[in-house]
Amino acid sequence: MPVSSDYLAYVLEQLAGLAGLSARRMFGGVGLYCEELFFGLIDNDTLYLRVNDDNRADYTARGMSAFRPYADRPELSMSYYEAPADVLEDPAQLVSWARRSVAVAAGKLAGKPAARRPGRAGAPKTRPQR
């Protein structure tokens, strides 16, 4: 799970066009955030971006693999896929792919229901007065 300082610096440089970008070390890897939205991770000097049904085909069509946190349990996968090398090498394209992953994290793409507004769905109903 190690992430070299050089690789982390490279990824952050490539993603410099993404406003609100930050990186946090976690569990031997690095989490990537846009504002407070967790949209990507780096593990073993490999960049993975968040996916759902809207953007997963972009990765699978290129033969990219899903992030698998446990080597001894390959059936367990997360909703993160390896970024293609040509995308990683093109900052504008990488930022575009990252923005789609941020949208997935925000629930703005299909696959995740919109967040409920407080006070509406769960509010108690009032009875009409007699």
C-alpha positions in Angstrom: 0.0 0.0 0.0 2.9 2.4 0.0 2.7 5.6 -2.0 6.0 7.3 -2.9 6.3 11.0 -2.4 7.3 11.5 -6.1 4.2 9.7 -7.4 1.9 11.7 -5.0 3.5 15.0 -6.1 3.1 14.0 -9.8 -0.6 13.2 -9.4 -1.2 16.4 -7.4 0.6 18.4 -10.1 -1.5 16.7 -12.9 -4.7 17.5 -10.9 -3.7 21.1 -10.1 -6.6 22.4 -12.3 -9.1 20.9 -9.9 -10.2 23.6 -7.4 -10.4 22.5 -3.8 -8.0 19.5 -4.2 -6.4 18.0 -1.1 -4.7 14.7 -0.2 -4.7 12.9 3.1 -2.6 9.9 4.0 -4.7 7.0 5.2 -4.1 3.3 5.8 -0.8 3.4 4.0 -2.4 5.0 0.9 -3.6 8.5 0.1 -7.2 9.8 -0.2 -8.0 12.5 -2.7 -10.6 15.1 -1.9 -12.3 17.9 -3.7 -13.4 20.2 -0.9 -14.7 17.4 1.4 -15.8 14.9 -1.2 -13.6 11.8 -1.4 -13.3 11.1 -5.1 -10.1 9.1 -5.5 -7.3 7.3 -3.9 -3.7 6.3 -4.5 -2.4 2.9 -3.5 0.9 1.2 -4.6 1.6 4.3 -6.8 -1.6 3.7 -8.8 -4.3 6.3 -9.1 -7.9 5.1 -8.7 -11.0 7.3 -9.3 -14.5 6.9 -8.0 -17.1 5.3 -10.3 -20.7 4.4 -10.6 -22.9 3.2 -13.4 -22.5 6.5 -15.3 -18.7 6.4 -15.7 -17.7 2.8 -15.0 -17.8 1.9 -18.7 -15.1 4.5 -19.4 -12.7 2.4 -17.3 -13.9 -1.1 -18.2 -13.8 -0.4 -21.9 -10.1 0.3 -21.5 -9.5 -2.8 -19.4 -8.8 -0.9 -16.2 -9.0 -2.8 -13.0 -11.1 -2.1 -9.9 -9.4 -1.2 -6.6 -9.2 -4.3 -4.5 -8.2 -3.5 -0.9 -7.6 -7.1 0.1 -5.3 -9.3 -1.9 -6.6 -12.5 -0.3 -10.2 -11.6 -1.1 -10.3 -10.6 -4.7 -14.1 -10.8 -4.8 -14.3 -7.6 -2.7 -14.0 -4.5 -4.7 -14.8 -0.9 -4.2 -16.2 1.7 -6.5 -12.8 2.9 -7.6 -11.1 2.1 -10.9 -7.5 2.6 -12.0 -7.0 5.7 -14.1 -5.7 5.0 -17.6 -2.1 6.0 -18.2 -2.9 8.3 -21.1 -5.5 10.1 -19.0 -3.0 10.4 -16.1 -0.4 11.9 -18.5 -2.8 14.6 -19.8 -3.7 17.1 -17.0 -6.8 18.5 -18.8 -8.2 15.1 -19.4 -7.4 13.9 -15.9 -9.1 16.9 -14.4 -12.2 16.1 -16.6 -12.2 12.5 -15.4 -11.7 13.6 -11.8 -14.6 16.1 -12.0 -16.9 13.2 -13.0 -15.6 11.2 -10.0 -16.3 14.2 -7.8 -19.9 14.3 -9.2 -20.2 10.6 -8.3 -19.0 11.3 -4.8 -21.6 14.2 -4.6 -24.4 11.9 -5.8 -25.0 14.2 -8.8 -24.8 11.4 -11.3 -27.2 8.5 -11.6 -26.7 5.6 -9.2 -27.2 7.5 -6.0 -30.5 9.1 -4.9 -30.6 12.8 -4.2 -30.1 13.7 -0.6 -33.3 14.4 1.4 -34.0 17.9 2.6 -34.3 18.1 6.4 -37.8 18.8 7.7 -39.6 17.6 4.6 -39.8 13.8 4.3 -39.5 13.0 7.9 -41.6 15.8 9.3 -44.6 14.8 11.4 -47.9 15.4 9.7 -50.3 17.8 11.3 -54.0 16.8 11.7 -56.7 19.1 10.6 -58.4 20.8 13.5 -62.0 19.8 14.2 
